[in-house]
Amino acid sequence: MSATKDDVVAALKQIVDPAKGVDLVATGAVNDVQISDGKVRVVMEAPPERAESMRPLATAAEAVITKLEGVDSASVLITAHYEAGQAPKQPASPFAPSGPAPNLKGPGTGGGAPSDLKPLRPPPKKEGPVEGVDRIIAIGSGKGGVGKSTVSSNLAVALAAEGRRIGLLDADVYGPSQPRMLGVTGRPSSPDGSTILPLRNHGVTLMSIGLLTPDDKATIWRGPMLMGALQQMLRQVRWGRLDALLVDLPPGTGDVQLTLSQKADVTGAIVVSTPQDVALLDAKKALDMFDKTNTKVLGMIENMSTFICPKCGEETQIFGHGGAQAEAERLDIPFLGAIPLDIDVRLAGDGGTPIVAAKPQSPQAQRFREIARRMIDEGLA
């Protein structure tokens, strides 16, 4: 017989929060309870000033939940958030205006052009380097569907194959895909209720929210919860000694990107785009975001650059060709390389063994190895 959500809630009622004199459930801190295959995951919300002091309560909660019948493991994640009406000590976004709200009306509508936007405020003070990590490299894109996660996983494996100590942080909290792409199916453990031990495969150390949640369950978090989880995965994970930590960012220019640039010493960013004009329009926004957050752009990668028919050998430029390279040259940004559109790359990722590991001698794998070697030669990884 497996434990139910009611059983978990009843167990949590045994833990009393000494600061409030009532049990955890009564405090309203318990935000979510998930049960899957004997694994229980609880999310607790806490004010920022109480996040650290609540860790012993989280440890105690894990202990009582583990004692329930049918429970193999339990994890309690604490996310810090701001109560309604409570002003954060730092602005939630550097885009917060310092004066009157900017006029966002376009030309011909009676208002000013988007250039009326206020300049960014200086970013908040960073929290220093991540222990043991020499470099942090963000891999982003302006839009989804350009193969950023595929590039991230293969580039990580390629760098590891070149002898570098590489970690990969899957920062796409709403759509984590790296556990599947790297073939990691285990669950991170926590020896002390505070630090997290990541998993490893294909020579890459991996941490992802996807390792803590069931594959078929959505992560429905507000922005502050998402940012808290990112900081926990970044700083509470025992990464060990790494030459580089690659961060697979979600699409766009939102909370995760801003949090990473504000809170960590990011060495630089790589922007992935397909050659087509629509993708390049959004890639330019990603480049602009990195510029405004003082994050150096290390280069651009053009994914799905061209397609070669496996039967007749004819080359087809499905999404165009050379668009990302032309944009990189226009902006005087290094162009790191082009990756072809190939079904083997997709099959390898879906199968949990990136093409660099599955078919290391293939032309597709060699493209990633070439980019990895260039990054090493230029001191980027």
C-alpha positions in Angstrom: 0.0 0.0 0.0 1.4 3.4 -1.0 1.1 6.6 0.9 -1.5 9.2 -0.3 -1.3 12.9 -0.3 -3.5 13.0 2.8 -0.9 10.7 4.5 1.9 13.1 3.7 -0.1 16.1 4.9 -0.9 14.3 8.2 2.9 13.5 8.6 3.7 17.2 8.0 1.3 18.2 10.8 3.7 16.4 13.2 6.4 19.1 12.5 5.9 22.2 14.5 7.4 25.5 13.4 8.8 27.0 16.6 8.7 30.5 15.2 4.9 30.4 14.8 4.0 27.7 17.3 1.9 25.7 14.9 2.5 22.8 12.5 3.9 23.2 9.0 0.5 22.7 7.3 -1.2 25.3 9.6 1.5 27.9 8.7 0.5 27.7 5.1 4.1 27.0 4.0 3.2 23.7 2.2 2.6 24.7 -1.4 2.6 21.4 -3.3 2.8 17.7 -2.6 3.6 15.2 -5.4 3.8 11.4 -5.2 5.1 9.2 -7.9 6.5 5.6 -7.7 7.2 5.8 -4.0 8.9 9.1 -4.3 7.4 12.1 -2.5 8.3 15.7 -3.3 7.1 18.6 -1.2 7.5 22.3 -2.1 7.4 24.8 0.8 7.3 28.5 0.5 9.1 30.8 2.9 9.8 34.5 3.2 13.4 35.2 2.0 14.6 36.1 5.5 13.4 32.7 6.9 14.5 30.4 4.1 17.7 29.3 5.8 16.2 28.9 9.2 13.5 26.6 7.8 16.0 24.0 6.5 16.0 22.0 9.7 12.2 21.8 9.4 12.6 20.6 5.8 15.0 17.9 7.0 12.6 16.8 9.8 9.7 16.7 7.3 11.7 14.4 5.0 12.4 12.1 7.9 8.7 11.7 8.9 7.6 11.3 5.3 10.2 8.6 4.6 8.7 6.6 7.5 5.3 6.3 5.7 4.4 3.0 4.2 5.3 2.7 0.6 7.6 5.8 0.5 11.1 5.1 -0.8 12.4 8.6 -0.7 11.3 12.1 0.2 12.6 15.6 -0.7 11.4 19.0 0.5 12.3 22.0 -1.6 12.2 25.4 0.0 11.4 28.3 -2.3 11.7 31.9 -1.1 9.0 34.4 -2.2 7.8 37.8 -1.3 4.4 38.2 0.4 1.8 40.4 -1.3 2.5 44.0 -0.7 6.0 43.4 0.6 8.7 45.2 -1.4 11.8 43.2 -2.2 15.1 44.5 -1.1 16.2 44.6 -4.7 14.0 45.1 -7.7 12.6 41.9 -9.1 13.7 43.0 -12.6 16.3 45.4 -13.7 13.7 46.7 -16.2 11.8 48.4 -13.3 11.6 52.1 -14.2 13.2 54.6 -11.8 10.7 57.3 -12.7 7.3 57.5 -14.5 6.3 54.5 -16.5 7.7 54.7 -20.1 5.4 55.3 -23.0 5.2 52.1 -24.9 2.9 53.3 -27.7 4.3 53.1 -31.1 4.6 55.8 -33.8 1.3 57.0 -35.1 -0.7 56.1 -32.0 -0.1 59.4 -30.1 2.8 58.1 -28.1 6.5 57.7 -28.3 8.5 55.0 -29.9 9.9 52.0 -27.9 13.1 54.0 -27.6 11.4 56.0 -24.8 12.1 53.1 -22.5 14.1 54.0 -19.4 17.7 52.6 -19.4 18.4 49.6 -17.2 19.4 50.1 -13.6 22.8 48.7 -12.6 22.4 45.1 -11.8 22.4 44.0 -8.1 25.7 42.9 -6.5 26.5 39.3 -7.5 26.9 36.6 -4.9 30.3 35.6 -6.0 31.6 32.5 -7.8 30.0 29.0 -7.5 32.3 26.9 -5.4 34.6 24.7 -7.6 33.4 26.1 -10.9 35.9 28.0 -13.0 33.5 29.3 -15.7 29.8 29.6 -16.2 28.6 29.6 -19.8 24.9 30.4 -20.5 23.4 28.9 -23.6 20.4 30.8 -24.7 18.0 31.6 -27.6 15.4 34.2 -28.3 12.7 31.6 -29.1 11.9 28.0 -28.6 12.3 25.3 -31.2 15.8 26.2 -32.4 17.5 23.1 -30.8 19.2 25.0 -27.9 18.9 22.0 -25.5 20.2 19.6 -28.1 23.2 21.9 -28.7 23.7 22.2 -25.0 23.8 18.5 -24.3 26.0 17.7 -27.3 28.4 20.6 -26.5 28.7 19.4 -22.9 29.5 15.9 -24.0 31.9 17.2 -26.7 33.8 19.3 -24.1 33.9 16.3 -21.7 35.3 14.2 -24.6 38.1 16.7 -25.0 39.1 16.2 -21.4 37.3 19.1 -19.8 35.5 18.7 -16.5 31.9 19.8 -17.4 28.7 20.3 -15.6 25.3 21.1 -17.2 22.5 22.9 -15.3 19.1 22.6 -17.0 17.6 25.9 -16.1 14.5 25.4 -18.2 12.3 24.8 -15.1 9.0 24.7 -17.0 10.3 22.4 -19.8 13.3 20.4 -18.6 14.7 18.1 -21.2 18.3 17.4 -20.3 17.6 14.3 -18.1 16.0 12.6 -21.2 18.7 13.8 -23.6 21.6 12.7 -21.3 19.9 9.4 -20.4 19.7 10.2 -16.7 16.9 8.6 -14.8 18.0 8.6 -11.2 17.2 11.1 -8.5 19.6 13.4 -6.8 20.2 12.7 -3.1 20.8 15.1 -0.2 23.1 13.9 2.5 22.3 16.7 4.9 19.0 18.2 3.8 20.8 21.3 2.5 23.2 20.2 -0.3 22.3 18.3 -3.4 24.4 15.6 -5.1 23.9 15.8 -8.8 23.9 12.9 -11.3 26.4 12.1 -14.0 26.4 10.4 -17.4 28.5 10.6 -20.6 31.2 12.5 -18.6 28.8 15.3 -17.7 27.6 16.3 -14.2 23.9 17.1 -14.5 21.3 18.9 -12.4 17.8 19.6 -13.5 14.4 20.2 -11.9 13.3 17.4 -14.2 15.1 15.0 -11.9 12.9 16.0 -9.0 9.5 16.0 -10.7 7.5 13.3 -12.6 7.7 13.5 -16.3 4.0 14.0 -16.8 3.5 16.7 -14.1 3.7 20.4 -14.9 5.8 22.7 -12.7 3.4 25.6 -12.0 5.4 28.2 -10.1 5.3 31.9 -9.8 8.4 33.9 -10.8 9.9 34.2 -7.3 9.6 30.5 -6.7 11.3 29.8 -10.1 14.1 32.2 -9.2 14.6 30.6 -5.8 14.8 27.1 -7.3 17.4 28.3 -9.9 19.6 29.7 -7.1 19.3 26.5 -5.1 20.3 24.4 -8.1 23.1 26.7 -8.8 24.6 27.1 -5.3 23.4 24.2 -3.2 24.5 21.5 -5.7 27.9 19.8 -5.0 29.3 20.4 -8.5 32.8 19.3 -7.6 35.7 20.7 -9.5 34.5 21.9 -13.0 36.3 23.7 -15.8 33.0 25.0 -17.0 29.3 24.8 -16.1 27.0 25.1 -19.0 23.6 26.5 -18.2 20.8 25.5 -20.6 18.5 28.5 -20.4 14.8 28.5 -21.3 13.7 30.4 -24.4 13.2 34.2 -24.2 14.5 36.9 -22.0 12.7 36.4 -18.7 13.2 35.7 -15.0 15.7 32.9 -15.3 18.0 34.8 -17.6 17.9 37.9 -15.4 18.4 36.0 -12.2 21.4 34.2 -13.6 23.0 37.4 -14.9 22.3 39.2 -11.6 23.3 36.5 -9.1 26.2 34.6 -10.7 29.5 35.5 -12.3 28.7 34.4 -15.8 31.8 34.1 -18.0 29.7 34.6 -21.1 26.8 33.4 -23.3 26.4 31.5 -26.5 23.3 32.2 -28.6 21.8 29.5 -30.7 19.6 30.2 -33.7 18.4 28.7 -36.9 19.2 30.5 -40.1 15.6 31.7 -40.7 14.6 35.3 -40.4 12.0 34.7 -37.7 14.5 32.9 -35.4 17.1 35.6 -36.0 14.7 38.3 -35.0 14.4 36.7 -31.6 18.0 35.8 -31.4 18.8 39.5 -31.7 16.6 40.1 -28.6 18.6 37.6 -26.7 21.8 39.3 -27.8 20.4 42.6 -26.7 19.5 41.2 -23.3 23.0 39.8 -22.7 24.4 43.2 -23.7 22.1 45.1 -21.3 23.0 42.7 -18.4 26.7 43.1 -19.1 27.1 39.5 -20.1 29.8 38.9 -22.7 28.6 37.0 -25.8 31.1 34.3 -26.6 29.6 33.5 -30.0 26.7 32.3 -32.0 25.9 28.8 -33.2 23.7 28.1 -36.3 21.6 25.0 -35.7 19.6 23.1 -38.4 21.8 24.9 -40.9 21.3 22.6 -43.8 19.8 19.2 -44.6 21.5 16.5 -46.6 19.2 13.8 -47.9 20.5 10.4 -46.6 19.3 8.7 -49.8 20.4 10.9 -52.6 22.9 13.2 -50.9 21.2 16.4 -52.1 21.7 19.4 -49.8 18.5 21.4 -49.0 18.5 24.6 -47.0 15.2 24.1 -45.3 15.5 27.1 -42.9 17.9 29.0 -45.2 21.6 29.0 -44.6 24.2 31.4 -43.1 21.8 33.8 -41.4 23.3 33.4 -38.0 26.8 33.6 -39.4 26.0 36.8 -41.2 24.4 38.3 -38.1 27.5 37.4 -36.0 29.7 39.0 -38.5 27.6 42.1 -38.6 27.7 42.5 -34.8 31.4 41.5 -34.7 30.6 38.4 -32.6 32.5 35.1 -33.0 30.7 32.5 -35.1 31.4 29.2 -33.4 30.0 26.9 -36.1 27.0 25.4 -37.9 25.2 22.2 -37.1 23.2 20.4 -39.8 19.6 19.3 -39.5 19.9 15.5 -39.2 17.6 12.8 -38.0 20.4 11.0 -36.2 20.9 14.0 -33.9 17.2 13.9 -33.0 17.1 10.1 -32.5 20.3 10.2 -30.3 18.9 12.9 -28.1 15.5 11.1 -27.7 17.4 7.9 -26.9 19.4 9.5 -24.1 22.8 9.3 -25.8 23.8 12.5 -27.6 25.1 12.1 -31.1 28.6 13.0 -29.9 28.6 9.9 -27.7 26.3 7.7 -29.8 28.2 8.2 -33.1 31.5 10.0 -32.2 32.9 9.6 -35.7 29.9 10.9 -37.6 30.1 14.3 -39.4 27.4 15.7 -37.0 29.4 14.7 -33.9 32.5 16.2 -35.4 30.8 19.5 -35.8 30.2 19.7 -32.0 33.8 18.5 -31.4 35.1 21.3 -33.6 33.2 23.9 -31.6 34.3 22.4 -28.4 38.0 22.4 -29.5 37.7 26.0 -30.6 36.2 27.0 -27.2 39.1 25.3 -25.4 41.7 26.8 -27.7 40.3 30.3 -27.1 40.1 29.8 -23.3 36.3 29.8 -23.2 35.9 26.4 -21.6 
